[in-house]
Amino acid sequence: MFLLGALCMFKGSAQTTDFKNPALKYYLNDEKTRFIQFSGYMEFWARYTELNPGSKINDDRQNSSYDFSIRRIRAKMTMRPTDNLTVVLQMGPSSVNVNSKSSTYMDLLDAYAEYKFNNYISVGGGRSTWTGLSRFSTGPQATLLYDMPAFATANAGSTDVVIRKLGVYVKGQVGRLDYRVAVSDPYTDASSAPKLNQAVFNTDAAHQLVSGYFKWQFMDKESNDIPFSPGTYLGKKSVFNIGVGAEFMDDALWHTNSAGQNVHDNMVNLAVDAFYDVPVNKDRGTSFSAYAIAMRNDYGPNYVKVIGTNNPASGVDATAGTFSGAGNAYPLMGTGNTYYAQVGGTLPYFNKDKNTMQLLPAASVQYSKFDALADAMVVYDAGVSLLFNGHSSKLTFDAQRRPVFGSTEGANLEPSVSGHKMMYLLKYRIDFN
């Protein structure tokens, strides 16, 4: 903390947030090509959730809940000791709520180094979110809605820790082509014994996970200095990209067939997406943003993953529960096809002279057809953000409608939609500079 305080006394002229304050950057040479920089942010949630049937908070069954939580805190140090070498360290907890009161730590998130040979190629290694598959598979950055499209991270919690994995990567830009390829050692915390005709991550020694993402930039080029891609530039750039990606892990899962034999399954995920983000009227501050993705996921027979992001519930009564599980959970990912689209844009500045404060309405839909479910899984989100200082200080309201998949009597029956639940969320995000 002393070092952080000392370095913060030296401020460069570069601006890194929408506050337009000088960056917390200490230059190491007169040419200002070498530096140490600090950054970070926090996201606070206030939420009302209609809970899934049978949900419990502590030992008490509840139909709904009000809760407060800290969705993310991030504290990041970026160091460039030479002109071509960059070192990144980042820490912070995620989903700090009443269920995590005894296990909240400043976890190590990123610790990696990268050497840039030229614009065409950079090579890095360590623990990071550098991965392939799609635009948002690395996690959130300047989101259009209240959070990232969670399905895009595909294996979050199964082969990684907070989307991070240990590995090496290569990235670069060749003309209008932007590429990244990563080879990672997956974590195996989600491994379990095989199930009859239902794939699960296995308990064998894990094979390495290979992923890549390639996008063609038709308009303005985007920076690839960090792994994250913005959900919208708020009219500051004109961007149109089409990308393709894939990830593969040999013998990642297994299941038991009707003869009682263990069968191994490869994990193969494929995606194609498009991102369009342009200003409409720069003087008035208006802009338009749209993103769409089609993803094919193959984990083996009937694999499906149920997730409740920042779940307010602590458990479920087995006698009253459903396939969707506790709290705000629903089937997010599985073997099958997923289609997703989001659209939004900024409205005119409240004060044209100062160019401050504006509204950002947005909406999204995820449509997934998983092999293990009888019905399609469809989730709707709609909301609006009040931008005090762009993405650096914004208040976001979101309403989400999710399906509840009912329980089944027999192992061969596919769960179907038995109802729907709502979640209403208010999020405030602020950068630390």
VMD Tcl script that draws the C-alpha trace (Angstrom):
set ca {
  {0.00 0.00 0.00}
  {2.91 2.32 0.73}
  {4.31 1.66 -2.73}
  {0.93 2.34 -4.29}
  {0.61 5.60 -2.42}
  {4.09 6.69 -3.38}
  {3.59 5.93 -7.05}
  {0.24 7.68 -7.17}
  {2.05 10.97 -6.45}
  {3.53 10.76 -9.94}
  {0.88 11.26 -12.59}
  {1.35 11.11 -16.32}
  {-0.55 13.12 -18.90}
  {-2.26 10.12 -20.52}
  {-5.95 9.59 -19.75}
  {-7.14 6.06 -19.14}
  {-10.72 6.56 -17.90}
  {-13.74 8.66 -18.79}
  {-13.05 10.86 -15.74}
  {-10.32 12.46 -17.89}
  {-7.98 12.52 -14.91}
  {-4.25 11.96 -15.44}
  {-3.37 8.28 -15.27}
  {-1.83 6.87 -12.10}
  {1.38 6.29 -14.00}
  {5.02 6.67 -13.05}
  {7.42 6.91 -15.98}
  {10.74 5.12 -15.69}
  {12.58 6.96 -18.48}
  {12.63 10.40 -20.08}
  {11.14 9.07 -23.32}
  {8.07 7.89 -21.38}
  {8.12 4.47 -23.02}
  {8.65 2.61 -19.73}
  {6.32 2.95 -16.78}
  {4.40 1.51 -13.85}
  {0.65 2.14 -13.90}
  {-2.17 1.44 -11.45}
  {-5.87 1.11 -12.26}
  {-9.00 -0.58 -10.98}
  {-12.76 -0.45 -10.57}
  {-15.66 -1.61 -8.41}
  {-19.21 -2.75 -9.23}
  {-21.98 -2.65 -6.60}
  {-25.30 -4.47 -7.03}
  {-28.70 -3.91 -5.40}
  {-31.16 -6.54 -6.55}
  {-34.63 -8.03 -6.22}
  {-34.88 -11.64 -7.38}
  {-37.82 -13.98 -7.82}
  {-36.20 -17.19 -6.63}
  {-36.51 -20.61 -8.22}
  {-38.92 -23.04 -6.48}
  {-37.54 -24.56 -3.28}
  {-34.75 -21.97 -2.89}
  {-33.34 -21.51 0.60}
  {-31.54 -18.60 2.24}
  {-29.70 -20.19 5.11}
  {-32.26 -22.79 6.31}
  {-35.33 -20.74 5.40}
  {-37.29 -21.35 2.19}
  {-37.94 -18.12 0.32}
  {-39.85 -17.16 -2.84}
  {-37.94 -13.93 -3.39}
  {-35.06 -11.89 -1.99}
  {-33.63 -8.40 -1.78}
  {-29.85 -8.30 -1.54}
  {-26.77 -6.14 -1.86}
  {-23.44 -7.34 -3.18}
  {-20.14 -6.27 -4.66}
  {-20.01 -7.95 -8.04}
  {-16.36 -7.17 -8.69}
  {-13.40 -5.29 -7.26}
  {-10.27 -5.09 -9.39}
  {-6.86 -3.63 -8.53}
  {-4.35 -3.82 -11.37}
  {-0.69 -2.99 -11.85}
  {0.83 -2.79 -15.32}
  {4.61 -2.48 -15.60}
  {6.71 -1.94 -18.71}
  {10.36 -2.29 -17.61}
  {11.61 -2.28 -21.21}
  {10.14 -0.95 -24.43}
  {8.89 -4.40 -25.50}
  {8.14 -6.22 -22.22}
  {4.88 -5.80 -20.28}
  {4.07 -7.39 -16.91}
  {0.50 -7.43 -15.55}
  {-0.64 -8.23 -12.01}
  {-4.30 -8.01 -11.02}
  {-6.17 -8.92 -7.85}
  {-9.71 -8.72 -6.57}
  {-12.76 -10.66 -5.37}
  {-15.91 -11.45 -7.31}
  {-19.52 -11.91 -6.15}
  {-19.07 -10.68 -2.59}
  {-22.47 -11.30 -1.02}
  {-23.90 -12.67 2.24}
  {-23.10 -16.21 1.12}
  {-19.39 -15.37 0.87}
  {-19.03 -13.54 4.18}
  {-16.41 -15.99 5.50}
  {-14.50 -16.47 2.22}
  {-13.83 -13.04 0.76}
  {-10.22 -12.56 -0.29}
  {-8.20 -10.33 -2.60}
  {-7.63 -13.26 -4.94}
  {-4.81 -13.35 -7.43}
  {-6.43 -13.03 -10.84}
  {-3.81 -12.17 -13.44}
  {-0.05 -12.63 -13.35}
  {1.50 -12.72 -16.78}
  {4.27 -11.24 -18.92}
  {4.19 -10.37 -22.59}
  {6.93 -9.57 -25.10}
  {6.02 -7.57 -28.20}
  {8.26 -8.26 -31.18}
  {6.25 -5.93 -33.45}
  {2.61 -5.19 -34.29}
  {2.36 -8.55 -36.04}
  {3.25 -10.74 -33.11}
  {3.40 -10.67 -29.30}
  {4.01 -13.68 -27.07}
  {2.91 -13.97 -23.46}
  {2.53 -16.44 -20.65}
  {1.31 -16.84 -17.09}
  {-2.19 -16.75 -15.62}
  {-4.56 -14.58 -17.61}
  {-7.83 -14.32 -19.51}
  {-6.12 -14.45 -22.89}
  {-8.23 -17.01 -24.73}
  {-10.09 -17.51 -27.97}
  {-13.62 -18.51 -29.07}
  {-15.45 -15.15 -29.20}
  {-15.30 -11.42 -28.55}
  {-16.59 -11.66 -24.98}
  {-15.03 -14.97 -23.93}
  {-12.40 -13.10 -21.92}
  {-14.91 -11.41 -19.61}
  {-16.44 -7.94 -19.09}
  {-15.13 -4.59 -20.31}
  {-17.26 -1.47 -20.83}
  {-20.42 -3.55 -21.08}
  {-23.49 -2.49 -23.03}
  {-25.86 -4.02 -20.44}
  {-25.40 -4.66 -16.73}
  {-22.91 -7.48 -17.29}
  {-21.26 -9.57 -19.96}
  {-23.17 -12.33 -21.82}
  {-22.22 -15.06 -19.34}
  {-22.56 -17.95 -21.80}
  {-19.64 -16.50 -23.84}
  {-17.18 -17.66 -21.19}
  {-18.47 -21.19 -21.88}
  {-16.45 -23.12 -19.28}
  {-16.32 -20.59 -16.45}
  {-15.80 -22.51 -13.23}
  {-15.15 -25.80 -15.05}
  {-11.72 -25.31 -16.65}
  {-10.69 -21.99 -15.12}
  {-10.75 -19.75 -12.04}
  {-12.72 -16.53 -12.70}
  {-12.11 -17.11 -16.44}
  {-8.34 -17.29 -15.81}
  {-6.10 -20.17 -16.86}
  {-2.36 -20.90 -16.79}
  {-0.82 -20.96 -20.24}
  {0.85 -19.18 -23.14}
  {-0.60 -17.14 -25.98}
  {0.32 -15.47 -29.26}
  {-1.50 -12.39 -30.56}
  {-1.09 -9.67 -33.14}
  {-2.53 -7.64 -35.97}
  {-1.67 -8.18 -39.63}
  {-3.34 -5.51 -41.70}
  {-7.00 -5.66 -40.75}
  {-6.73 -9.14 -39.27}
  {-6.61 -9.33 -35.47}
  {-5.76 -12.75 -34.03}
  {-5.07 -14.56 -30.76}
  {-4.19 -18.20 -30.10}
  {-3.79 -19.67 -26.60}
  {-2.70 -22.99 -25.12}
  {-3.71 -23.44 -21.47}
  {-3.56 -25.91 -18.61}
  {-7.18 -26.21 -17.44}
  {-8.22 -26.40 -13.81}
  {-10.17 -29.53 -12.86}
  {-12.17 -28.47 -9.80}
  {-15.47 -29.36 -11.50}
  {-14.48 -32.97 -12.26}
  {-16.82 -35.78 -11.18}
  {-17.64 -39.45 -11.68}
  {-19.23 -40.45 -15.02}
  {-23.02 -40.53 -15.38}
  {-25.25 -42.63 -17.58}
  {-25.51 -40.99 -21.02}
  {-24.67 -37.58 -19.56}
  {-21.23 -36.08 -20.05}
  {-19.41 -34.46 -17.13}
  {-15.84 -33.21 -16.78}
  {-13.70 -36.21 -15.90}
  {-11.21 -36.88 -13.11}
  {-8.37 -37.94 -15.44}
  {-5.19 -35.94 -15.91}
  {-6.34 -32.92 -17.91}
  {-5.22 -32.37 -21.49}
  {-4.29 -28.87 -22.57}
  {-6.98 -26.56 -23.89}
  {-6.33 -24.89 -27.27}
  {-8.33 -21.85 -28.37}
  {-8.20 -19.14 -31.00}
  {-10.13 -16.10 -32.17}
  {-9.69 -14.25 -35.48}
  {-11.54 -11.08 -36.45}
  {-11.50 -8.92 -39.56}
  {-11.75 -5.19 -38.83}
  {-13.61 -3.41 -41.62}
  {-13.56 0.08 -40.07}
  {-11.50 1.50 -37.18}
  {-8.98 -0.89 -35.66}
  {-9.34 -1.89 -32.02}
  {-6.47 -2.09 -29.57}
  {-5.28 -5.55 -28.55}
  {-3.13 -4.35 -25.63}
  {-5.45 -6.08 -23.14}
  {-7.49 -9.28 -23.58}
  {-10.89 -7.62 -23.05}
  {-13.08 -6.10 -25.77}
  {-15.52 -3.25 -25.04}
  {-19.25 -3.79 -25.33}
  {-19.56 -0.26 -26.71}
  {-17.27 2.70 -27.36}
  {-20.10 5.20 -26.73}
  {-19.54 6.78 -30.13}
  {-15.79 7.32 -29.76}
  {-14.93 4.89 -32.57}
  {-16.49 3.46 -35.72}
  {-16.08 -0.30 -35.51}
  {-17.37 -3.18 -37.60}
  {-15.81 -6.60 -37.06}
  {-16.64 -10.16 -38.03}
  {-14.91 -12.86 -36.01}
  {-14.58 -16.64 -35.88}
  {-13.25 -18.68 -32.99}
  {-12.85 -22.17 -31.59}
  {-11.62 -24.06 -28.56}
  {-10.73 -27.72 -28.18}
  {-9.81 -30.02 -25.30}
  {-9.12 -33.70 -25.87}
  {-10.97 -36.18 -23.61}
  {-12.22 -33.35 -21.42}
  {-15.41 -35.14 -20.32}
  {-16.78 -38.65 -19.95}
  {-20.01 -40.57 -19.60}
  {-21.19 -44.12 -19.07}
  {-22.95 -45.91 -21.93}
  {-25.76 -48.45 -21.66}
  {-23.20 -51.27 -21.40}
  {-21.68 -49.69 -18.30}
  {-18.49 -48.63 -20.10}
  {-16.80 -45.27 -19.54}
  {-16.62 -43.26 -22.77}
  {-14.44 -40.14 -23.08}
  {-15.74 -37.04 -24.88}
  {-13.83 -34.21 -26.52}
  {-14.84 -30.61 -25.88}
  {-15.31 -28.70 -29.15}
  {-16.74 -25.17 -29.17}
  {-17.15 -23.08 -32.34}
  {-18.38 -19.50 -32.74}
  {-18.93 -16.78 -35.32}
  {-19.83 -13.24 -34.24}
  {-20.21 -9.69 -35.50}
  {-19.79 -6.37 -33.70}
  {-21.01 -3.00 -35.00}
  {-20.50 0.19 -32.96}
  {-20.67 3.67 -34.49}
  {-21.41 7.29 -33.59}
  {-24.68 8.70 -34.94}
  {-24.22 12.36 -34.07}
  {-20.94 13.21 -32.34}
  {-22.04 16.71 -31.37}
  {-25.08 15.37 -29.53}
  {-23.25 12.28 -28.24}
  {-25.56 9.72 -29.82}
  {-24.33 6.31 -30.92}
  {-25.55 2.86 -31.94}
  {-24.18 -0.55 -30.96}
  {-25.09 -4.11 -31.92}
  {-23.55 -7.52 -31.39}
  {-24.62 -10.99 -32.49}
  {-23.12 -14.46 -32.10}
  {-23.90 -18.02 -33.13}
  {-22.15 -20.71 -31.08}
  {-22.02 -24.48 -31.39}
  {-20.98 -26.34 -28.24}
  {-20.18 -30.04 -28.08}
  {-19.25 -31.41 -24.66}
  {-20.59 -34.89 -25.19}
  {-24.11 -36.33 -24.72}
  {-26.62 -34.28 -22.72}
  {-24.10 -32.03 -21.00}
  {-25.75 -28.96 -19.50}
  {-24.46 -26.45 -16.97}
  {-26.77 -24.59 -14.58}
  {-25.38 -21.30 -13.22}
  {-26.72 -18.59 -10.94}
  {-24.51 -15.52 -11.26}
  {-23.77 -13.98 -7.86}
  {-26.47 -16.30 -6.51}
  {-28.47 -14.82 -3.59}
  {-29.64 -18.29 -2.44}
  {-27.53 -20.61 -0.34}
  {-29.29 -23.88 -1.21}
  {-32.45 -25.63 -2.34}
  {-35.00 -27.91 -0.71}
  {-34.65 -31.18 -2.64}
  {-38.32 -32.00 -2.15}
  {-39.45 -28.80 -3.90}
  {-36.51 -27.99 -6.19}
  {-36.38 -28.07 -9.98}
  {-33.78 -28.78 -12.64}
  {-32.87 -25.05 -12.58}
  {-31.58 -25.35 -9.02}
  {-31.40 -22.62 -6.40}
  {-31.86 -18.87 -6.48}
  {-31.45 -17.17 -9.85}
  {-29.85 -20.14 -11.64}
  {-30.82 -21.43 -15.07}
  {-29.25 -23.69 -17.75}
  {-26.69 -21.36 -19.25}
  {-24.49 -23.63 -21.33}
  {-24.54 -27.15 -22.72}
  {-24.17 -29.38 -25.74}
  {-26.22 -27.69 -28.45}
  {-26.55 -24.35 -30.22}
  {-26.72 -20.84 -28.77}
  {-27.73 -17.62 -30.51}
  {-27.39 -14.25 -28.84}
  {-27.94 -10.62 -29.83}
  {-27.69 -7.31 -28.02}
  {-28.50 -3.82 -29.23}
  {-28.36 -0.35 -27.70}
  {-27.02 3.15 -28.02}
  {-26.47 6.45 -26.30}
  {-29.08 9.22 -26.30}
  {-28.17 12.95 -26.51}
  {-26.17 14.57 -23.71}
  {-28.25 16.16 -20.96}
  {-25.96 19.18 -21.11}
  {-24.62 19.74 -24.61}
  {-22.08 22.37 -23.58}
  {-20.37 20.18 -20.97}
  {-20.93 16.89 -22.81}
  {-21.75 15.09 -19.57}
  {-24.47 12.66 -18.50}
  {-26.53 10.70 -20.97}
  {-28.73 7.63 -21.13}
  {-27.76 4.29 -22.67}
  {-30.77 1.99 -23.25}
  {-30.03 -1.58 -24.31}
  {-31.61 -5.02 -24.64}
  {-30.49 -8.57 -25.33}
  {-31.80 -12.08 -25.90}
  {-30.16 -15.49 -25.58}
  {-31.76 -18.44 -27.37}
  {-30.20 -21.83 -26.66}
  {-31.33 -25.28 -27.78}
  {-29.55 -27.82 -25.61}
  {-29.74 -31.54 -26.33}
  {-30.57 -32.33 -22.69}
  {-33.65 -30.08 -22.52}
  {-37.05 -30.54 -24.13}
  {-37.60 -26.80 -24.64}
  {-35.43 -23.94 -25.83}
  {-33.74 -21.88 -23.13}
  {-34.57 -18.20 -23.73}
  {-33.42 -15.31 -21.51}
  {-34.35 -11.66 -22.07}
  {-32.60 -8.60 -20.62}
  {-33.59 -4.96 -21.00}
  {-32.23 -1.95 -19.19}
  {-30.86 1.55 -19.24}
  {-27.66 3.11 -17.94}
  {-27.22 6.65 -16.67}
  {-23.70 7.62 -17.69}
  {-22.26 10.19 -15.30}
  {-18.78 9.94 -16.82}
  {-18.99 7.41 -19.61}
  {-18.16 3.88 -18.45}
  {-16.09 5.20 -15.53}
  {-19.11 6.20 -13.45}
  {-22.48 4.79 -14.45}
  {-25.70 3.58 -12.86}
  {-27.43 0.69 -14.66}
  {-30.94 -0.71 -14.24}
  {-31.70 -4.13 -15.74}
  {-34.75 -6.38 -15.84}
  {-34.18 -10.05 -16.69}
  {-36.72 -12.77 -17.53}
  {-35.42 -16.32 -17.26}
  {-37.06 -19.75 -17.60}
  {-37.48 -22.35 -14.87}
  {-37.03 -25.93 -16.02}
  {-39.14 -28.33 -13.99}
  {-38.00 -31.53 -12.35}
  {-38.35 -34.93 -14.06}
  {-39.55 -38.22 -12.65}
  {-37.32 -40.50 -14.74}
  {-33.70 -40.31 -15.85}
  {-34.70 -40.46 -19.53}
  {-37.12 -37.54 -19.43}
  {-35.93 -34.17 -20.71}
  {-36.71 -31.19 -18.45}
  {-39.12 -28.67 -19.93}
  {-40.04 -25.09 -19.08}
  {-42.47 -24.96 -16.17}
  {-42.52 -21.20 -15.63}
  {-40.54 -17.98 -15.66}
  {-38.94 -15.73 -13.05}
  {-37.82 -12.10 -13.01}
  {-34.78 -10.32 -11.63}
  {-34.49 -6.54 -11.21}
  {-31.02 -5.17 -10.69}
  {-29.42 -1.79 -10.03}
  {-25.65 -1.61 -10.56}
  {-23.19 1.19 -9.94}
  {-19.73 1.01 -11.46}
  {-16.85 3.36 -10.69}
  {-13.23 3.43 -11.84}
  {-10.48 4.09 -9.31}
  {-9.04 7.09 -11.10}
}
mol new
graphics top color blue
foreach p $ca { graphics top sphere $p radius 0.5 }
foreach p [lrange $ca 0 end-1] q [lrange $ca 1 end] { graphics top cylinder $p $q radius 0.2 }
display resetview
